[in-house]
Amino acid sequence: MNAQEKIREEKLSNILNPKKTNQDFKITIKFQKQISQNYEKAVALATKNKYFMEEGEGDFYKIYASFYPEDTEELHQLFNLVHRHKKTEIFLNNKRIPYIQDLWLFLMWFYRY
């Protein structure tokens, strides 16, 4: 199962079981190949993630790493490596949410302490 199929399956589960899935709070970072010295570090960190997914090849290679509140330190490390790249996307429970970088990630940083 590729990453897009897995995400569609999770979205369907969210629709069919809203009480269960709305209790979970998951941030997913998706990033692509980039020319940066941080890219190799980001790939290494993402592949260690227990919710790691990948798709595509070459320049279209995409990496997904998901984090729950107990994984906030790893989220913070990966975010700092890839957030400046224009093709980096962040999702809350597989949905694009307004102000996710300015508000939701800021709230996640409280779990770091």
C-alpha positions in Angstrom: 0.0 0.0 0.0 1.5 3.3 -1.0 1.3 6.5 1.1 -1.7 8.0 -0.7 -3.7 4.8 -0.2 -2.8 4.7 3.5 -3.9 8.3 3.9 -7.2 7.7 2.1 -7.8 4.7 4.4 -7.1 6.8 7.5 -9.4 9.5 6.3 -12.2 7.0 5.7 -11.6 5.6 9.2 -12.0 9.2 10.5 -15.3 9.5 8.8 -16.6 6.1 9.9 -15.3 6.3 13.5 -15.2 10.0 14.4 -15.3 9.5 18.2 -12.3 7.3 18.2 -10.2 9.2 15.7 -11.0 12.6 16.9 -9.3 11.7 20.2 -6.1 11.2 18.4 -3.9 14.2 17.6 -1.4 13.4 14.8 0.8 15.8 13.0 2.3 14.6 9.6 5.1 16.2 7.8 5.5 15.6 4.1 8.6 16.7 2.3 10.3 16.1 -1.0 13.8 15.8 -2.3 15.6 19.1 -1.9 19.1 20.5 -2.4 20.1 21.1 1.2 22.6 19.8 3.6 19.7 19.1 6.0 18.0 16.8 3.5 20.0 13.7 4.3 19.6 14.3 8.1 15.8 14.8 7.6 15.6 11.5 5.6 17.5 9.6 8.3 15.3 11.1 11.0 12.1 10.4 9.1 13.0 6.7 8.3 13.4 6.1 12.0 9.8 7.3 12.6 7.4 4.4 13.4 4.8 6.0 11.1 7.2 6.5 8.1 5.8 6.3 4.6 7.3 7.0 1.2 6.2 7.3 -2.4 7.5 8.2 -5.8 11.0 8.0 -7.2 13.8 10.5 -8.1 12.8 14.1 -8.0 9.2 13.0 -7.1 10.2 11.1 -4.1 8.1 12.1 -1.1 8.5 11.3 2.5 5.8 11.3 5.2 6.5 11.1 8.9 3.7 11.3 11.5 4.0 12.2 15.1 1.7 12.0 18.2 2.1 14.2 21.3 4.5 11.7 22.9 6.8 12.1 19.8 7.0 15.9 20.0 10.8 16.1 20.3 11.3 14.1 17.1 8.6 16.3 15.4 10.5 19.4 16.4 13.8 18.1 15.1 12.4 17.1 11.7 10.4 20.3 11.4 13.5 22.4 12.0 15.3 20.5 9.2 12.6 20.8 6.5 10.3 23.8 7.3 12.0 26.3 5.0 11.5 24.3 1.9 8.5 25.4 -0.2 7.3 21.9 -0.9 7.1 20.9 2.7 3.5 20.3 3.9 2.1 19.7 7.4 -1.2 18.0 8.1 -3.3 17.6 11.3 -5.0 14.2 11.3 -4.3 14.0 7.5 -6.1 17.3 6.8 -4.7 20.7 5.8 -5.6 23.1 8.5 -5.3 26.9 8.4 -2.5 28.3 10.5 -1.0 24.8 11.2 2.5 26.1 11.5 1.7 29.2 13.4 -0.8 27.8 15.9 -1.0 24.0 15.9 2.7 23.3 15.9 3.2 26.0 18.5 0.7 24.1 20.7 2.6 20.9 20.1 5.8 22.5 21.4 4.2 22.6 24.9 4.5 18.8 25.0 8.3 19.1 24.7 8.6 20.1 28.4 
